[in-house]
Amino acid sequence: MKVFVAVDMEGIAGVVDSSQTSPNGVDYPHARKWMADEANAAVRGAFKAGPTEVVVSDSHGGNGCRNILAHDLDRRATLLTGSPKSLDDPHGLSADFGALILLGMHSRNKSLGVISHTVHGLVVDEIRINGTPFGEVGFISALAGHYGVPTVMVAGDDRTADEAKDAMPWVKTVVVKWALSRNAARTLPPEVAADRIEQAAELAVQGVEDSDRLVVEVPVTLEMDFMNAGCADAAAKVPGVERVSGRTVRFVSEDFATASRTMSVVIGQGWAVTRAWLGR
Ligand SMILES: [Zn+2]
């Protein structure tokens, strides 16, 4: 069996601020090392459960998904680095994997989690799939579900663990920090977080038969509230996307992979508008 490990950055132990998650931030070099350490802990744990292959995907967009330095990775794993990785899935997951582990995850926008946001913090206010608000744990897991891959484990702050359990009661969670506010937490030291991730990854991969897939009903109706109406002006130009109200658009897709692809185009439209305002 092949195991896929997707690693975001906001939910890594010790990380609470953009000075750690942005490449120009003073603490970024430390945070990218902690990110690699958590990934390696999951690789060690997964291999104890006996898979044939473990692939790690750098899933933090902050530095173009090039945050984990390849020389920091466990020799037995391979690394998906850079962006975009595939047309349907920004993380590069496909149907030939047997289990998905999510590390460094954060809760969705408007929740009280550490650096909570939904895909793009300057662009997206809320995304609803078939009427239910979704965060990134849900997106990646639903795409995995589309491919037939079960999500077996999620690590991040306490709010992210709650969000994951709500959507996937079977999933094993590791809490590496407890949110005090959006930019403050009580955190485990990275070494302790890594120990817990290693143990949980072994048990999660061993117990893959008891895990389920997150399956979203088709056709998929996706509604997106942008931060402002200008983003929706631009998004509504995408064929098949309907303007619902001032800052909300909606589209319907035949399956989750297609929804994921359209979602990235729609968010890209919103980001182009926001970026122009910011003069970036
Ligand atoms: Zn991120």
Residues whose N, C-alpha, C, O or C-beta is under 5 A from the ligand:
A	BS01	ZN	D8 M9 E10 S59 H60 G61
